[in-house]
């Protein structure tokens, strides 16, 4: 300590004891840093002190705490390491005692409220062989130069700052692990509590939306052909946005589906492959996680933000965990619904056969067939045609959900229209887009709102 210091040895000891207590007290980090900054001023008889930590880019520093007489509260100010008072401490881990004339440092001069920067003492803040930032004191009150004893004091304070940082990291890690465990426990209970597919899908998105900030979040599932992804559940979309389908072999979604690995994107505007499929929102950050069952990929979860660097690796890990739970729950729900449907089909077919065998009246039998098909296939339109050998055409005998008069006039010949083609070749067929099918022209079904058959 400077020989002319007004700080007594007893005051120094008391101050260092307070600093040691700060390092272990469960106070907010911001308060702890400010207390250490105040003690730095007192111990070195300085006008002002500053604590700054490196940002993620490590090319800039952010002021975390300031103290002193009439100092400007510049906490949160970000400035470049290069040509700053703290450069040698942060870049080379060197202690520094610069004295007038000093090279200009606009941030430190602003901190002093316009007072000229005459001298300083700066030490690096080390933790686990890594430089975190720097601690500086500015302008000794008596105008003299700081010396090596001041540096030693600052080194003690810097070691306490490192302990605070390490404790904060451990607390954040524990908080993150606690959060992950709580989310996964709640998600497992919520997602796995139902075998109803729609309820499972909604539960998955509810869990994601509750724990990850988002502009919108979607659960995509692969189509039966595995060529496209459709939105099975969502949060934050509007109107026709819910009808969007993405190609399964394009963009980042293709990479996630192919590799089975999640992806974190924090600069979507410069990263190729991020599809901006919601025009009203400019997505800048995104999380992708594959939804996999025991044997195959079912789809993916997508969470988005309109801010850069919105997500962390911890967020990605959390989403991937939920996606893993979702894959198993979705597969179980699908298997259950498939088994339930097959049981219903078997029961309905048996009941239908019993009813058909018990009736000799054709029209009653055909109506039973119509009602059974509607129930089994869950469709809203139905027509049953029989071939009239006298006229050489198919004639509608019973219908549901369509204009009977139109279908009475619709009498396709063998090979004419989709019905005539099925009869001619004795082969079942499914058509996803009736209007676009060339066979439909001869006997149009789409005029009655038939989209697919």
C-alpha positions, 0 to 999 in steps of 0.5 A: 500500500502507498506509504502516504495512504490514509487507509490504516492497516486496521481499515485494510484488514476490516475491508478485506474481511468484508470482501471475503464475506461478500464472496460467500454471502448469497447476495445478488451478483450485481450487489456483490460486484458493487461492494467489491468495487467500493472496497477497491476504492477504499483500499487504494484511496482511489477516486473510482473503480471499475470491474469489466468482463469479456463478452462472448466475442472476447473482443469487447468488455462489458462494465459490470460494476463501478464505484467512487465519488461522483462517478457516472453509472455506466454499468452495462456499457460495452467497449472494445478491448483494443486501445482500452486501459484494460487491454494489457490485463485482458490480452496478456494477463499483465498488471499495469500501473499507467500514469500521466500522461495516459493514452485516451480511454473515453469510457474511463474518462466518462466514468470519472464524470469529466475528471482527467484520467491521471493514473490507474492500476489494473489487474486481470481477473483469472479463473481456471487459467482463463482471463475473465476480465479486469479490475481497475482503480482510477486517480488516487485522491492525493494525485500520486501514482498507484504502486505495487502494494495497490496491485497486490490488493487488487489481485486479492480482490480479483481472486474474490471476483473469480470466486464469485464468477465460479460460484455464479457459474456453478449456480447457473449450472445447478439451476439449469440442471434443476430446470431440465429435471423439472421440465423433463419430469413434468413433460414425461408425466404430461406427454405420457399420460394419454394415448390419444394422439391429438392430446399427446401432440398438444401436450408436447407443444404446451411443454415446449411453449411453456419453457422456451421463449418463441415467436412460434413453435411447431411440431412437424410430422412426416407424411405417409410418403415421407416426402413432406412435413406437415404441422401437427401442432403449433403455438403462435401461428395464424390462419393459413400459416398452419397449413404450411408443408415443408419439403423433407429433403430441403433446408435444415430440416432435411439435415436434422431428419437425416442425421437425427441430430438437433441444431441450434441457429442464432443467426438465421438470416445468414445461415443457409437452409432456414426456411422463412415460411411465416412472412410476417415474422423474420426469424433470426434464431431457431432450434431444431430437434428430431422426433424419433420413435424406437425405430424411425424418425417421425418428424421434428420440433422447431422453435423460433425467435425474431431475436439474434442469439436467443437460444443456448446449448442448454435450450437445445438440450432441453428441446431435444429431451422433450423431442425424445419423450415426444417420439416415444409417446407419439409412437405409442399413441399411433400404435394404440389408435391403430390397434383400436381402429383395427378392432373397430374395423373387425367388429364393424365388418363382423356386424355388417356381415351378420346384418347383410346375411340377415337381410334379403332386401338389396336397398337395406343392405346397400344402406348398411354398407354405406353407413359402415364405410362412413363410420370405419373410414371417417369420411364425409362423402360416399357413393356406391355404384353398380354396373347396369349391363343393359345400359353399359354404365355404372349407376349410383345406388346409394350415396351420402354427403353428395347431391343425389340428383347429380350422382344420378346423372353421373353414369360413367361407362366402363373405363370412363372417369375414375369410377369407370377406370376402377371397374374396368381394371378391377383395381382399387385406387386412391387419388389425392387430387381428384381435380388434377387427375386426367381420368376425372374429366370424363366423369367429374367428381370434384364438382360435388366438392370431392377432393380425394378418393 
